[in-house]
């Protein structure tokens, strides 16, 4: 189970008649134009992007050295994974000091130079805000566990042992999946939804909320352009900790997500911080229903800007996935937000394996063309697209075969758990070869030199062995590379507001192999045709494309007869 890719949702239905999904006409209204709606977000995993000092770990100076490359992509926003001080139990998602930089990554002067360099190139910076939990090495927690009477005791969730064993809570990362950890110093248990070194903060305590507001103001005053609230749908808890039904962990978000006064805390955050700065805001996760998601992002509620829902990114499995299911999910989410609220569009991030390995085909003969097809999909849907570093090259899963190759705490702890319970370890290794987060965390493949040009030292995690054939330097020279195709598709989105705000209509809805839809705005109508299969596919759109204008395609001679080549993607402007 992936850390956040395990989110389940209760979905309302939309009207599907004659294979066409019709959405609200006022979706064409662009009076609510915002920079963050029209942006393309590029996610950088700093540990694996570029190492400047040869210690095998990516750093801020490394990112600075590649700012011109980042600018060349045409993107508007960089989402930077956590760079705060951290003992690095969960690769920076265990923060020990929210106002300092992890030594592995550099210094605050390096950060200031990075931000200045981004802004000089017209790139905005969004940072992770990791405040569902902190590190157990944060001073707050050190004080909290020192005595039951310490002022910081109520910064976290404690259950005194004399009350008996606390009601079971599921932990995503714990080797026993037990979210209560006994601490002998004060004879009590603390709560951790993630690893044992990530105790959950007590958001019911107004002092904690004030601390977080202060942290946000610190970074906003530095000039950053937004916040992604990590795991925030879990932040509010019922502090009486009632017993949950047996087996609740199979759908734990029903019990963990959007609890208590979460919306009140977000409205307070908006009032105290977000409304005072020109920043974008997005919470990881969107709750259990469309109502939950709308309550997070509808403008009149004064909470956040956009929802980041996982249902689409959860579909891919080792055994494959149903394109009909994928179309249904994305169509339903679009329908629910056609006239109000805003969505993030993504299929990959640092908590997922590689995009092309999960949703495309990473075999050499299909890797590039299927990667381009998926890029076309992400850049032509309504919502703000989030694109993970390395996917523009069509980087693939790592091909790890032994547990020693992995570094992720979740993967390692689950392996140990399977070992403890006598599980099928070869089967587990086969599964994580497809889905482990470490697949997406191998070093960025810059060139064909040693370690793919990522570092002169020993990389913290192995470089993918295919780096000599898949790398940025090689693709820069090839006009038809996945990298240069990515740049063209981003420009296409920028040049056509219909791809941002336009009405979405699904066509040929029951086609199990092709995903086809139109985007329409102010009299301009674009047709997007995508083949998700490794074979030619016939389509039935009812539209004659023989005279349509081809805006972009991933084949030299795009289809003009409705029959799509393997993994073909083509965008037409209809006359």
C-alpha positions in Angstrom: 0.0 0.0 0.0 1.5 3.3 -1.1 1.8 6.1 1.5 -0.8 8.4 -0.1 -1.7 6.4 -3.2 -4.0 4.3 -1.1 -6.7 6.9 -0.9 -10.2 5.7 -1.7 -13.2 7.9 -2.6 -16.9 7.6 -2.7 -17.9 8.9 -6.1 -21.2 10.4 -7.3 -22.5 9.6 -10.7 -22.7 11.7 -13.9 -25.1 11.3 -16.8 -23.6 9.2 -19.6 -25.9 9.1 -22.6 -25.2 7.6 -26.0 -21.5 7.5 -25.1 -21.2 11.2 -24.6 -20.7 12.9 -21.2 -22.1 16.5 -21.2 -21.0 19.0 -18.6 -22.1 22.3 -17.3 -22.2 25.0 -20.0 -20.8 27.7 -17.6 -17.6 25.7 -17.6 -16.6 28.0 -20.5 -16.6 31.0 -18.1 -13.0 32.3 -17.6 -13.9 35.3 -15.5 -12.3 33.4 -12.6 -8.9 33.2 -14.3 -6.0 32.6 -11.8 -2.3 32.1 -12.4 -2.4 28.8 -10.6 -5.1 27.5 -12.8 -3.1 28.2 -15.9 0.2 27.0 -14.5 2.0 23.8 -15.3 3.6 22.5 -12.1 6.9 20.6 -12.3 7.8 18.6 -9.2 11.4 18.3 -8.1 12.6 15.6 -5.8 15.8 17.4 -4.5 17.6 14.3 -3.2 17.6 12.8 -6.7 17.7 15.8 -9.0 21.4 17.0 -9.2 24.3 16.6 -6.8 26.7 19.6 -6.7 29.2 18.6 -4.1 29.8 14.9 -4.9 28.4 13.4 -1.8 25.9 11.4 -3.8 22.9 13.4 -2.6 21.1 16.0 -4.7 21.2 19.5 -3.3 20.0 23.1 -3.8 23.1 24.2 -5.6 22.5 21.2 -8.0 19.0 22.5 -8.7 20.4 26.0 -9.2 22.9 24.7 -11.8 19.9 23.3 -13.8 17.6 26.3 -13.6 18.0 27.0 -17.3 17.0 23.5 -18.1 13.9 23.8 -15.9 13.0 27.1 -17.6 13.4 25.5 -21.0 10.6 23.1 -20.2 8.1 25.9 -20.3 6.7 25.2 -16.9 5.5 27.9 -14.5 5.8 26.4 -11.0 8.3 24.2 -9.2 6.9 22.1 -6.4 9.9 21.2 -4.2 9.8 18.3 -1.9 10.8 19.0 1.7 14.2 20.5 2.2 13.9 21.3 5.9 16.2 20.0 8.6 15.4 16.3 9.1 17.0 13.1 10.4 15.7 11.7 7.1 13.7 8.7 8.3 11.2 9.4 5.5 13.3 11.4 3.1 12.6 14.7 4.6 8.9 14.2 5.5 10.0 14.0 9.1 10.9 17.6 9.9 13.1 18.5 12.9 13.3 22.2 12.2 10.8 24.0 9.9 12.9 27.1 9.6 16.2 25.6 8.5 17.6 23.6 5.6 18.7 20.0 5.8 22.5 19.9 5.7 22.4 17.3 2.9 20.8 20.0 0.7 22.9 23.0 1.7 22.2 26.3 3.5 19.6 29.0 3.8 21.8 31.1 1.6 21.6 28.4 -1.0 17.8 28.5 -0.7 17.7 32.2 -1.1 19.8 32.0 -4.2 17.6 29.3 -5.6 14.4 31.3 -5.0 16.0 34.4 -6.6 17.2 32.4 -9.6 13.7 30.9 -10.1 12.0 34.3 -9.9 14.5 35.8 -12.3 13.4 33.2 -14.8 9.7 33.7 -14.2 9.3 30.4 -12.2 7.3 30.3 -9.0 8.2 28.0 -6.1 5.7 25.9 -4.1 7.0 24.2 -1.0 5.8 21.2 0.9 4.3 22.0 4.3 4.6 18.8 6.4 2.5 19.5 9.5 0.3 16.5 10.0 3.3 15.3 11.9 6.9 16.3 12.8 10.0 14.3 13.4 10.5 12.8 16.9 13.7 14.7 16.9 11.9 18.1 16.7 12.4 20.1 19.9 8.6 20.2 20.4 8.5 16.4 20.6 11.6 16.2 22.8 9.9 18.5 25.2 6.6 16.8 24.8 7.9 13.3 25.8 10.1 14.7 28.7 7.2 14.9 31.2 3.5 14.8 31.4 3.4 18.3 32.7 5.6 19.9 30.0 3.9 22.8 28.2 4.6 21.0 24.9 2.9 17.8 26.0 -0.3 18.8 24.2 1.5 19.4 20.9 1.1 15.7 20.2 -1.4 12.9 20.9 -0.6 10.9 24.1 -2.5 8.0 25.7 -1.4 7.3 29.3 -0.6 3.7 29.9 -2.7 3.4 33.0 -5.8 3.9 30.8 -5.0 0.6 29.3 -4.1 -0.3 25.7 -5.2 2.5 23.4 -7.8 1.7 20.7 -6.2 0.3 17.6 -5.1 2.8 15.0 -3.6 1.8 11.7 -0.1 3.1 10.7 0.9 3.2 7.1 4.6 2.8 7.7 5.0 1.0 11.1 6.5 -2.5 10.8 3.5 -3.8 12.7 1.0 -1.2 11.2 0.4 -0.1 14.8 0.0 3.7 15.1 0.5 3.8 18.9 4.1 3.7 20.1 4.9 3.1 23.8 7.3 5.5 25.3 8.7 4.4 28.8 9.9 7.9 29.8 6.4 9.0 30.7 4.7 5.6 30.6 2.5 6.6 27.7 1.8 5.9 24.0 2.1 8.5 21.2 0.2 8.5 17.9 2.0 8.2 14.6 -0.1 7.6 11.4 3.2 7.2 9.5 6.5 6.0 10.8 7.5 5.7 14.5 9.7 8.7 14.0 6.8 10.9 12.7 4.5 11.6 15.7 1.3 13.3 14.7 0.8 16.9 15.8 -2.3 17.8 17.8 -4.1 20.3 15.6 -6.8 20.6 18.3 -4.3 22.7 20.3 -4.4 26.3 19.2 -0.8 26.8 20.1 0.1 24.2 17.4 -1.9 26.0 14.8 -0.3 29.3 15.7 3.1 27.7 15.4 2.2 26.5 11.9 0.9 29.9 10.9 4.3 31.4 12.0 6.2 28.8 9.9 4.1 29.6 6.9 4.6 33.4 7.3 8.3 32.8 7.6 8.5 31.2 4.2 5.9 33.4 2.5 7.8 36.5 3.7 10.8 35.0 2.0 8.8 35.2 -1.2 7.7 31.6 -2.0 4.6 31.3 -4.1 2.6 28.5 -2.4 2.2 25.6 -0.1 1.3 21.9 -0.6 -0.1 20.6 2.6 1.3 17.1 3.0 -1.2 14.4 4.4 -3.3 17.3 5.7 -6.6 15.6 5.3 -5.6 13.5 8.3 -4.6 16.4 10.5 -7.8 16.7 12.6 -8.6 13.8 15.0 -11.3 12.9 17.5 -9.1 13.1 20.6 -11.3 10.8 22.6 -10.0 8.1 20.3 -13.1 5.9 20.1 -12.8 2.3 19.0 -13.1 1.8 15.2 -14.9 -1.2 13.6 -12.7 -4.3 13.1 -11.1 -4.2 9.7 -11.4 -0.4 9.3 -7.9 -0.2 8.0 -9.1 -1.6 4.6 -10.7 1.8 4.1 -9.0 3.8 6.8 -9.5 7.2 5.1 -13.2 6.9 5.9 -12.1 7.2 9.6 -9.0 9.3 9.2 -9.8 11.9 6.5 -11.7 15.2 7.0 -12.4 14.6 10.6 -13.3 17.0 13.4 -12.8 20.7 12.8 -10.4 20.3 9.8 -12.3 22.9 7.7 -12.3 25.3 10.6 -8.5 25.0 10.9 -8.2 25.6 7.2 -10.4 28.7 7.3 -8.3 30.0 10.2 -5.1 29.3 8.1 -6.6 31.1 5.2 -7.6 34.1 7.3 -4.3 34.3 9.2 -1.9 33.5 6.3 -3.1 32.5 2.9 -5.3 35.5 2.3 -2.5 37.8 3.1 -0.2 36.5 0.3 -0.5 35.9 -3.4 0.2 32.2 -3.0 -1.4 29.0 -4.3 -2.5 26.2 -1.9 -3.3 22.6 -2.3 -3.9 19.8 0.2 -2.7 16.3 -0.4 -5.9 14.2 -0.5 -9.4 15.3 -1.1 -11.4 13.3 1.5 -14.0 10.6 0.9 -16.6 12.3 -1.3 -17.0 15.1 -3.8 -18.6 17.1 -1.1 -15.4 16.8 1.0 -13.3 18.0 -2.0 -15.6 20.9 -2.7 -15.5 21.9 0.9 -11.8 22.2 0.6 -11.6 24.3 -2.5 -14.7 26.2 -3.4 -13.8 29.8 -3.4 -16.7 31.0 -1.2 -15.4 28.8 1.7 -12.0 30.5 1.9 -9.9 27.4 2.5 -7.6 26.2 -0.3 -7.2 26.6 -4.1 -7.3 23.1 -5.5 -7.9 19.5 -4.6 -5.2 16.8 -5.2 -7.3 13.6 -5.4 -5.6 10.2 -5.7 -8.3 8.0 -7.3 -6.9 8.3 -10.9 -3.3 7.7 -9.7 -4.4 4.6 -7.8 -5.7 2.7 -10.8 -2.5 1.1 -12.2 -1.7 -2.4 -10.8 0.9 -4.9 -11.6 -1.7 -7.0 -13.4 -2.7 -3.9 -15.5 -5.7 -1.6 -15.4 -9.0 -0.9 -17.2 -9.0 2.1 -19.5 -12.8 2.2 -19.1 -12.2 2.7 -15.3 -9.6 5.4 -15.9 -12.0 7.3 -18.2 -14.8 6.9 -15.7 -12.7 8.3 -12.9 -11.4 11.3 -14.7 -14.8 12.0 -16.3 -16.6 11.9 -13.0 -14.1 14.2 -11.3 -14.3 16.6 -14.1 -18.0 16.6 -14.0 -18.1 17.3 -10.3 -15.9 20.4 -10.7 -17.1 21.6 -14.1 -18.6 24.8 -12.7 -17.1 25.2 -9.3 -13.8 24.4 -7.6 -10.6 23.3 -9.2 -8.6 20.1 -9.5 -5.0 18.9 -9.8 -4.3 16.6 -12.7 -1.6 14.0 -12.3 -0.7 10.3 -12.6 2.8 10.3 -10.9 4.7 11.9 -8.1 7.4 11.1 -5.5 5.0 8.6 -3.9 4.4 6.6 -7.1 6.5 4.5 -9.4 7.3 5.8 -12.8 4.5 7.2 -15.1 5.4 5.2 -18.2 6.0 2.0 -16.3 2.6 2.2 -14.7 0.3 3.7 -17.3 2.2 3.3 -20.5 4.6 0.7 -21.8 8.3 0.8 -20.8 9.4 -1.7 -23.4 12.0 -0.1 -25.7 9.8 -0.1 -28.7 6.9 1.6 -27.0 8.4 3.6 -24.2 8.9 6.9 -26.0 5.6 6.9 -27.9 3.5 5.8 -24.8 5.3 8.4 -22.7 4.3 11.1 -25.2 0.7 9.9 -25.2 0.5 10.2 -21.4 2.0 13.6 -21.5 -0.6 14.6 -24.0 -3.3 13.4 -21.7 -2.1 15.2 -18.7 -1.6 18.5 -20.6 -5.1 18.5 -22.2 -7.3 17.8 -19.2 -9.0 20.5 -17.2 -7.2 21.2 -14.0 -3.7 22.2 -13.0 -1.2 19.6 -14.3 1.5 18.3 -12.0 4.4 16.6 -13.8 7.1 14.7 -11.9 10.8 15.3 -12.7 12.2 12.7 -15.1 8.9 11.8 -16.7 9.7 14.3 -19.4 12.5 11.9 -20.4 10.3 8.8 -20.1 12.4 7.5 -17.2 11.3 4.0 -16.2 11.0 1.9 -13.1 14.3 1.0 -11.6 14.4 -2.7 -12.2 15.5 -3.5 -8.6 15.6 -7.2 -7.8 16.8 -7.3 -4.2 15.6 -5.6 -1.0 19.1 -4.2 -0.6 18.5 -1.8 -3.5 15.6 0.0 -1.8 15.9 2.9 0.6 12.2 3.8 1.3 11.1 3.3 4.9 7.7 2.1 3.9 9.1 -0.5 1.5 11.7 -1.7 4.0 9.4 -1.9 6.9 6.7 -3.8 5.0 9.4 -6.3 3.8 10.4 -6.8 7.4 6.8 -7.3 8.4 6.3 -9.9 5.6 9.4 -11.6 6.9 8.1 -11.6 10.4 4.8 -13.1 9.5 6.2 -15.7 7.1 4.9 -13.9 4.0 5.8 -14.6 0.4 8.9 -12.5 0.0 9.5 -13.2 -3.7 6.0 -12.2 -4.4 6.5 -9.0 -2.3 9.7 -8.2 -4.2 7.8 -8.7 -7.5 5.1 -6.3 -6.4 7.4 -3.5 -5.2 9.4 -3.8 -8.4 6.2 -2.3 -10.0 4.9 0.0 -7.3 7.6 1.0 -4.8 8.1 4.8 -4.4 11.8 4.2 -4.9 11.1 3.6 -8.6 10.4 7.3 -8.9 13.3 8.4 -6.7 16.3 7.1 -8.7 18.6 9.9 -9.8 17.7 12.1 -12.7 19.4 10.9 -15.9 21.3 13.9 -17.2 23.7 12.2 -19.6 25.5 9.0 -20.5 28.4 9.6 -18.2 29.1 7.8 -14.9 26.1 7.9 -12.6 24.1 9.5 -15.4 25.8 12.8 -14.6 23.9 13.1 -11.4 26.9 12.9 -9.1 30.7 12.4 -9.1 30.3 10.3 -5.9 28.3 7.3 -4.9 24.6 8.0 -5.4 22.4 7.5 -2.3 20.2 5.1 -4.4 21.2 3.3 -7.5 21.0 4.9 -10.9 18.7 3.1 -13.4 20.8 0.9 -15.6 19.2 2.3 -18.8 20.7 5.8 -18.3 23.0 5.5 -21.3 20.0 5.3 -23.6 17.5 7.4 -21.7 19.0 10.8 -20.7 18.5 14.5 -21.1 21.7 15.2 -23.1 20.8 12.7 -25.8 17.2 13.9 -26.0 18.2 17.5 -26.3 19.7 16.6 -29.7 16.6 14.7 -31.0 13.7 16.9 -32.1 11.4 13.9 -31.7 12.5 13.0 -28.2 10.1 12.7 -25.3 11.8 15.8 -23.8 11.2 18.0 -26.8 7.7 16.6 -27.2 7.0 17.6 -23.6 8.1 21.2 -24.4 5.8 21.3 -27.4 2.7 20.0 -25.5 3.3 22.5 -22.6 3.4 25.3 -25.2 0.2 24.0 -26.8 -1.5 24.2 -23.5 -0.3 27.7 -22.9 -1.4 28.8 -26.4 -4.9 27.4 -26.0 -7.0 28.5 -23.0 -9.6 25.9 -24.1 -7.2 23.3 -22.7 -7.3 25.1 -19.3 -10.9 26.3 -18.9 -12.8 24.7 -21.8 -15.8 22.3 -21.5 -14.8 18.6 -21.5 -16.9 16.1 -23.4 -16.1 12.4 -23.5 -16.6 10.6 -26.8 -16.6 6.9 -27.7 -17.1 6.3 -24.0 -17.3 2.5 -24.2 -14.2 2.1 -26.3 -11.9 0.0 -24.1 -8.7 1.0 -25.8 -9.0 4.7 -26.7 -9.6 7.8 -24.6 -11.2 10.5 -26.7 -12.6 13.9 -25.7 -13.2 17.4 -26.8 -12.3 20.7 -25.1 -14.3 23.7 -26.1 -14.2 27.4 -25.3 -15.4 30.6 -27.0 -16.1 28.9 -30.2 -12.8 27.0 -30.3 -13.1 23.2 -30.3 -10.2 20.8 -29.8 -10.4 17.0 -30.2 -7.9 14.8 -28.3 -7.5 11.2 -29.4 -5.4 8.9 -27.3 -4.6 5.2 -27.9 -3.7 3.4 -24.6 -2.8 0.1 -26.4 0.2 -1.4 -28.1 -1.9 -2.2 -31.2 -3.8 -0.1 -33.8 -7.3 0.9 -32.5 -10.5 1.9 -34.3 -12.5 4.7 -32.9 -16.0 6.0 -33.4 -16.3 9.7 -32.7 -18.9 10.8 -35.2 -16.4 13.6 -36.2 -14.7 13.8 -39.6 -11.1 14.7 -38.9 -9.9 14.4 -42.5 -9.8 18.2 -42.9 -9.1 19.0 -39.2 -6.0 20.9 -38.3 -3.4 18.8 -36.5 -2.0 20.8 -33.6 0.3 18.1 -32.3 0.8 14.4 -32.5 3.4 11.8 -31.4 3.7 10.2 -34.8 5.3 12.0 -37.8 2.1 11.4 -39.8 -0.9 11.6 -37.4 -4.1 9.6 -38.0 -6.6 11.2 -40.3 -9.1 8.4 -40.5 -9.9 7.7 -36.8 -7.7 4.6 -36.7 -5.0 5.2 -34.1 -1.5 3.7 -34.3 -0.1 2.0 -31.1 -0.1 4.6 -28.3 -0.9 7.3 -30.7 -1.8 10.7 -29.4 -3.1 13.5 -31.6 -4.8 16.9 -30.9 -6.9 18.4 -33.6 -8.5 21.8 -34.0 -11.9 21.3 -35.4 -13.3 23.7 -38.0 
